[in-house]
Amino acid sequence: MRQYTIGISIYVNASGDLGLYENGLRQNVLFLYNLFNASPNCKRAFLLNHGDGEPGPIPEGIPINRSDIVRTAQVADQLDFVIALGAALDEPTASKLKKNGCKIICYKGGNGIVISMEAIIAQPPRQDAERYFDRDFFDAIWMTPQHIHTYKSYCETIYRCPVFEVPQVWQPLFLEARLSGLQKPFGYQSGAGKKRIGILDPNITVMKTSHMPMLVCEAAYRQRPELFKAIYITNAIQFMQNAHFNSFAARLEIVKNNIATVEERYITADFLANHADAVVTHHWENGLNYLYYDVLYGGYPLVHNSEFLRDVGYYYESFNADSGGEALIRALTEHDHNLPAYRARCDALLAQVNAVATHNIALHEKLLMELH
């Protein structure tokens, strides 16, 4: 395979902060950066800054070579491939790259079609939906598996280029970077007694809200209330004055009996170490996300409806609170006994999605080479 140089777009905030704990997209940039850096075929991987600021100090424990963060114009003549992921490219930059023979890939790690639907009905309107000024920029689109069903044809029609499925890749970097600062050890702790449940769905899109996890907890609580110490509904403090949310929550025994509380946003590692013995989650057309891997890495029970992870964690049928309640009760009553086998299944999954695993490097490079 021939040698190549690649750039991955990144957004540096005006403050110089990389915002690595703001969302999964920013973390995805680093995972791809590490993937290509791990390949002997890659001469160099750049992080192409299309943000408002210049990078400040790299956070401790984050493996980024600061000299690799550059403006695209500085290295445009060196690049064989560019992946637009962490920030959008502008038209002059895309034109220059294409004139130089550089192949440009748009990486879709999020489900833009659902956000587009929400953008026209939300009040006030969402401002983060796609604008399609870049519809002619790309030679290919890479899309992670959970979005293929809803988003693939949409992108092929709008962007008029082929869409290829790529595996979602992950590393425990962002967890491990937080561990030294934690008050309590990260990782599931066996033991009898009542359990604390975490609901960490972000509540910023219909794809991942706390409605179903709350109902799953309610269904389990009605059957086995003695299992529950607390249920923390995170990313929901902003709904305390929301009429719908208050009416919904008020109908639940977990709320009436002061088992469930509404909380602010947390960084995952901090929350799991300090506040959770299990996590309940639910998705709609978004069956893979980094939260799952973070939870599984710690050996915590993950009660979920992801069809991609049926054999890992405690699976329940989508939009079925009773099925979820049964799965949660199994998690709370059987997890300690099954912990060695559970950890083995988690380890196998995490090895499969490891960004620097040979099979993931080879697949991404195969797709690169097919563009030439």
C-alpha positions as CSV (number, residue, x, y, z in Angstrom):
1,M,0.0,0.0,0.0
2,R,1.3,3.4,-0.9
3,Q,2.1,6.0,1.8
4,Y,-0.3,8.8,2.4
5,T,-0.9,12.0,4.5
6,I,-4.3,12.6,5.9
7,G,-6.1,15.5,7.7
8,I,-9.2,15.3,9.9
9,S,-11.1,18.5,10.6
10,I,-11.4,19.7,14.1
11,Y,-13.0,22.7,15.8
12,V,-10.9,24.7,18.3
13,N,-13.0,27.0,20.5
14,A,-12.2,30.7,20.7
15,S,-10.8,30.0,24.2
16,G,-8.3,27.4,22.7
17,D,-10.2,24.6,24.4
18,L,-10.7,21.4,22.2
19,G,-14.1,20.7,23.9
20,L,-13.3,17.0,24.1
21,Y,-16.0,16.3,26.7
22,E,-18.7,18.4,24.9
23,N,-19.9,15.6,22.6
24,G,-19.1,12.3,20.9
25,L,-18.2,14.0,17.6
26,R,-15.2,15.7,19.1
27,Q,-14.0,12.4,20.6
28,N,-14.6,10.7,17.3
29,V,-12.0,13.0,15.7
30,L,-9.4,11.9,18.1
31,F,-10.2,8.2,17.7
32,L,-9.7,8.5,13.9
33,Y,-6.5,10.5,14.4
34,N,-5.2,7.7,16.6
35,L,-6.3,5.1,14.0
36,F,-4.3,6.6,11.2
37,N,-1.3,7.4,13.4
38,A,-1.2,3.7,14.3
39,S,-0.8,2.7,10.7
40,P,2.7,2.2,9.2
41,N,1.3,3.4,5.9
42,C,0.4,6.9,7.2
43,K,3.2,9.4,6.9
44,R,1.4,11.9,9.1
45,A,-2.1,12.6,10.4
46,F,-3.0,16.2,10.8
47,L,-5.9,17.8,12.8
48,L,-7.2,20.6,10.6
49,N,-8.4,23.4,12.7
50,H,-11.5,25.2,11.2
51,G,-12.5,26.7,14.6
52,D,-12.5,30.2,16.0
53,G,-9.4,29.8,18.1
54,E,-5.9,28.3,18.3
55,P,-5.2,25.4,20.5
56,G,-4.2,25.9,24.1
57,P,-2.5,23.2,26.2
58,I,-3.5,19.7,25.4
59,P,-5.4,18.1,28.4
60,E,-3.3,15.7,30.4
61,G,-3.8,12.1,29.3
62,I,-5.0,13.0,25.8
63,P,-2.5,11.7,23.1
64,I,-2.4,14.7,20.6
65,N,0.8,16.1,19.3
66,R,0.1,19.8,19.4
67,S,2.1,20.4,16.2
68,D,-0.4,18.2,14.3
69,I,-3.1,20.8,14.9
70,V,-2.8,23.2,11.9
71,R,-4.8,25.4,9.7
72,T,-5.6,23.5,6.4
73,A,-3.9,26.2,4.3
74,Q,-0.6,25.4,6.0
75,V,-0.5,21.8,4.8
76,A,-2.9,21.8,1.8
77,D,-0.1,20.8,-0.6
78,Q,0.8,17.8,1.5
79,L,-2.6,16.2,1.9
80,D,-3.8,13.1,0.0
81,F,-7.0,12.7,2.0
82,V,-9.2,14.9,4.2
83,I,-12.0,13.7,6.4
84,A,-14.5,16.4,7.2
85,L,-15.8,15.4,10.7
86,G,-15.1,17.8,13.6
87,A,-15.7,21.0,11.6
88,A,-17.1,22.0,8.2
89,L,-14.8,22.9,5.3
90,D,-15.3,26.2,3.4
91,E,-15.6,26.3,-0.4
92,P,-12.2,27.9,-1.1
93,T,-10.5,25.3,1.0
94,A,-12.4,22.4,-0.6
95,S,-11.6,23.8,-4.1
96,K,-7.9,24.1,-3.4
97,L,-7.7,20.6,-2.0
98,K,-9.5,19.1,-5.0
99,K,-7.3,21.0,-7.4
100,N,-4.3,19.4,-5.7
101,G,-5.8,16.0,-6.2
102,C,-6.8,15.5,-2.6
103,K,-9.8,13.3,-2.0
104,I,-12.3,14.6,0.5
105,I,-14.5,12.4,2.6
106,C,-17.5,13.5,4.7
107,Y,-17.7,11.5,7.9
108,K,-21.3,11.2,9.2
109,G,-21.1,10.2,12.9
110,G,-24.5,11.7,13.7
111,N,-28.0,11.2,12.3
112,G,-28.5,14.4,10.3
113,I,-31.8,13.4,8.9
114,V,-33.5,13.3,12.3
115,I,-31.9,16.6,13.3
116,S,-33.2,18.0,10.0
117,M,-36.7,16.8,10.8
118,E,-36.5,18.4,14.2
119,A,-35.2,21.6,12.7
120,I,-38.4,22.5,10.9
121,I,-40.8,21.6,13.7
122,A,-38.9,22.7,16.9
123,Q,-39.8,26.0,18.5
124,P,-37.5,27.8,18.6
125,P,-36.1,26.2,15.5
126,R,-32.9,24.1,15.9
127,Q,-29.8,25.9,14.5
128,D,-27.6,22.8,14.2
129,A,-29.2,21.2,11.2
130,E,-27.2,20.8,8.0
131,R,-27.1,23.6,5.4
132,Y,-25.7,21.7,2.4
133,F,-23.4,24.4,1.2
134,D,-20.9,21.6,0.9
135,R,-23.1,19.3,-1.3
136,D,-20.5,19.3,-4.1
137,F,-17.3,19.0,-1.9
138,F,-17.0,15.2,-1.3
139,D,-15.7,12.2,-3.1
140,A,-17.4,9.8,-0.6
141,I,-19.3,9.8,2.6
142,W,-18.5,7.5,5.5
143,M,-21.3,6.6,7.8
144,T,-21.4,4.6,11.0
145,P,-23.8,1.6,11.1
146,Q,-26.5,3.0,13.3
147,H,-27.4,5.6,10.8
148,I,-27.4,3.5,7.6
149,H,-31.1,2.6,7.7
150,T,-32.4,6.2,7.9
151,Y,-29.6,8.4,6.6
152,K,-27.8,6.6,3.8
153,S,-30.2,7.2,0.9
154,Y,-30.8,10.8,2.1
155,C,-27.1,11.5,1.9
156,E,-26.7,9.8,-1.5
157,T,-29.4,11.9,-2.9
158,I,-28.3,15.3,-1.5
159,Y,-24.6,14.9,-1.9
160,R,-24.6,12.8,-5.1
161,C,-21.7,10.6,-4.1
162,P,-21.4,7.1,-2.7
163,V,-22.0,6.3,1.0
164,F,-19.8,3.6,2.6
165,E,-20.5,2.0,6.0
166,V,-17.6,2.2,8.5
167,P,-17.4,0.7,11.9
168,Q,-17.8,3.0,14.9
169,V,-14.5,3.1,16.7
170,W,-13.7,3.9,20.3
171,Q,-10.9,4.0,22.9
172,P,-11.2,4.4,26.7
173,L,-8.9,7.5,26.5
174,F,-11.5,10.0,27.8
175,L,-12.4,7.7,30.7
176,E,-8.8,7.1,31.7
177,A,-7.9,10.8,31.5
178,R,-10.4,11.4,34.2
179,L,-9.6,8.5,36.6
180,S,-6.9,10.2,38.6
181,G,-9.2,13.0,39.6
182,L,-12.1,10.8,40.8
183,Q,-13.1,10.6,44.4
184,K,-14.1,6.9,44.1
185,P,-12.7,4.1,41.9
186,F,-14.2,3.7,38.5
187,G,-15.7,0.3,37.7
188,Y,-18.6,-1.8,39.0
189,Q,-18.4,-2.8,42.6
190,S,-20.1,-6.0,43.6
191,G,-22.2,-6.1,46.7
192,A,-25.6,-6.7,48.2
193,G,-28.1,-4.0,48.9
194,K,-30.2,-1.4,47.1
195,K,-28.8,-0.1,43.8
196,R,-28.4,3.3,42.2
197,I,-29.6,3.7,38.6
198,G,-28.3,6.3,36.2
199,I,-30.2,7.6,33.2
200,L,-27.7,9.5,31.0
201,D,-29.6,10.1,27.8
202,P,-28.9,13.6,26.6
203,N,-32.5,14.9,26.1
204,I,-31.5,17.1,23.1
205,T,-33.1,15.0,20.3
206,V,-35.9,12.5,20.0
207,M,-33.3,9.9,19.3
208,K,-32.2,9.8,23.0
209,T,-34.5,11.0,25.7
210,S,-35.2,9.9,29.2
211,H,-38.8,8.9,28.7
212,M,-38.4,5.2,28.1
213,P,-35.6,4.8,30.7
214,M,-37.8,6.3,33.3
215,L,-40.6,4.0,32.3
216,V,-38.3,1.0,32.4
217,C,-37.3,1.9,35.9
218,E,-40.9,2.4,36.8
219,A,-41.8,-1.0,35.5
220,A,-39.0,-2.7,37.5
221,Y,-39.8,-0.6,40.6
222,R,-43.4,-1.6,40.7
223,Q,-42.3,-5.3,40.8
224,R,-39.3,-5.1,43.0
225,P,-39.1,-1.7,44.9
226,E,-36.7,-3.2,47.5
227,L,-34.0,-3.2,44.8
228,F,-33.8,0.5,44.4
229,K,-31.8,3.1,46.4
230,A,-31.9,6.0,43.9
231,I,-32.6,6.8,40.2
232,Y,-30.8,9.8,38.8
233,I,-32.3,11.3,35.7
234,T,-29.4,13.4,34.4
235,N,-29.4,16.0,31.6
236,A,-32.9,17.0,32.7
237,I,-32.6,19.8,35.2
238,Q,-33.7,22.2,32.5
239,F,-37.1,20.5,32.4
240,M,-38.0,21.3,35.9
241,Q,-40.5,24.0,34.7
242,N,-41.6,22.0,31.6
243,A,-45.3,21.2,31.9
244,H,-45.1,18.0,29.9
245,F,-42.1,16.6,31.8
246,N,-43.6,17.5,35.2
247,S,-46.9,15.8,34.3
248,F,-45.1,12.7,32.9
249,A,-42.9,12.4,35.9
250,A,-45.7,13.0,38.5
251,R,-47.5,9.9,37.3
252,L,-44.6,7.6,38.2
253,E,-44.2,5.8,41.5
254,I,-40.4,6.3,41.4
255,V,-41.0,10.1,41.6
256,K,-43.9,10.0,44.1
257,N,-41.7,7.9,46.4
258,N,-38.7,10.2,46.0
259,I,-36.6,7.4,44.5
260,A,-36.0,9.3,41.2
261,T,-34.5,12.8,41.1
262,V,-33.8,15.2,38.2
263,E,-30.1,16.1,37.8
264,E,-27.7,18.2,35.7
265,R,-25.3,17.1,33.1
266,Y,-22.3,15.0,34.2
267,I,-19.1,13.7,32.6
268,T,-19.7,10.0,32.2
269,A,-16.6,8.7,34.2
270,D,-17.4,11.0,37.1
271,F,-21.0,10.0,37.3
272,L,-20.4,6.3,37.0
273,A,-17.7,6.3,39.7
274,N,-19.6,8.3,42.2
275,H,-23.3,7.7,41.6
276,A,-24.2,4.6,39.6
277,D,-24.5,0.8,40.0
278,A,-26.3,0.4,36.7
279,V,-27.3,2.4,33.6
280,V,-30.6,2.4,31.8
281,T,-30.8,3.9,28.3
282,H,-33.0,3.9,25.2
283,H,-32.5,5.0,21.6
284,W,-34.6,5.5,18.5
285,E,-32.6,4.8,15.3
286,N,-29.3,5.5,17.0
287,G,-28.2,2.1,18.3
288,L,-24.5,2.8,18.9
289,N,-22.9,5.5,21.0
290,Y,-19.9,6.0,23.1
291,L,-21.9,5.9,26.3
292,Y,-22.5,2.2,25.9
293,Y,-18.8,1.5,25.6
294,D,-17.9,3.7,28.5
295,V,-20.4,1.8,30.7
296,L,-19.3,-1.6,29.5
297,Y,-15.7,-0.7,30.0
298,G,-16.4,-0.3,33.6
299,G,-18.3,-3.6,33.9
300,Y,-21.5,-1.8,34.9
301,P,-24.8,-3.3,34.0
302,L,-26.1,-1.6,30.8
303,V,-29.8,-2.0,30.2
304,H,-30.4,-1.0,26.6
305,N,-32.4,-1.6,23.5
306,S,-29.6,-1.5,20.9
307,E,-30.1,-4.2,18.3
308,F,-26.3,-3.9,17.6
309,L,-25.5,-5.1,21.1
310,R,-28.1,-7.8,21.7
311,D,-25.5,-10.2,23.2
312,V,-23.9,-7.6,25.5
313,G,-25.4,-6.0,28.5
314,Y,-29.1,-6.5,29.3
315,Y,-31.1,-6.1,26.1
316,Y,-34.8,-5.2,26.0
317,E,-37.3,-4.6,23.2
318,S,-37.5,-1.1,21.9
319,F,-40.4,1.1,23.3
320,N,-41.4,-1.8,25.7
321,A,-41.2,-0.7,29.3
322,D,-42.2,-4.1,30.7
323,S,-39.4,-5.8,28.7
324,G,-37.0,-3.2,30.0
325,G,-38.2,-3.6,33.5
326,E,-37.6,-7.4,33.3
327,A,-34.1,-6.7,31.9
328,L,-33.3,-4.2,34.7
329,I,-34.5,-6.7,37.4
330,R,-32.2,-9.3,35.9
331,A,-29.3,-6.8,35.9
332,L,-29.9,-5.9,39.6
333,T,-30.3,-9.5,40.8
334,E,-28.0,-11.5,38.6
335,H,-25.1,-9.2,37.6
336,D,-22.8,-10.0,40.5
337,H,-23.1,-13.8,39.9
338,N,-22.5,-13.4,36.1
339,L,-19.8,-10.7,36.3
340,P,-16.8,-12.7,34.9
341,A,-18.8,-13.8,31.8
342,Y,-20.2,-10.3,31.5
343,R,-16.7,-8.7,31.5
344,A,-15.5,-11.3,28.9
345,R,-18.3,-10.3,26.5
346,C,-17.6,-6.6,27.1
347,D,-13.9,-7.1,26.5
348,A,-14.6,-8.9,23.2
349,L,-16.8,-6.1,22.0
350,L,-14.4,-3.4,23.0
351,A,-11.6,-5.2,21.2
352,Q,-13.7,-5.2,18.1
353,V,-14.3,-1.4,18.2
354,N,-10.8,-0.5,19.3
355,A,-9.7,2.3,17.0
356,V,-6.2,1.1,16.7
357,A,-7.0,-2.6,16.1
358,T,-5.5,-3.9,12.9
359,H,-8.8,-4.9,11.4
360,N,-10.2,-1.3,11.8
361,I,-7.1,0.3,10.3
362,A,-7.1,-2.1,7.4
363,L,-10.8,-1.4,6.6
364,H,-10.4,2.4,6.7
365,E,-7.3,2.2,4.5
366,K,-9.0,0.0,2.0
367,L,-11.8,2.6,1.6
368,L,-9.2,5.3,1.2
369,M,-7.3,3.5,-1.5
370,E,-10.5,2.7,-3.4
371,L,-10.9,6.5,-4.0
372,H,-7.8,6.6,-6.2
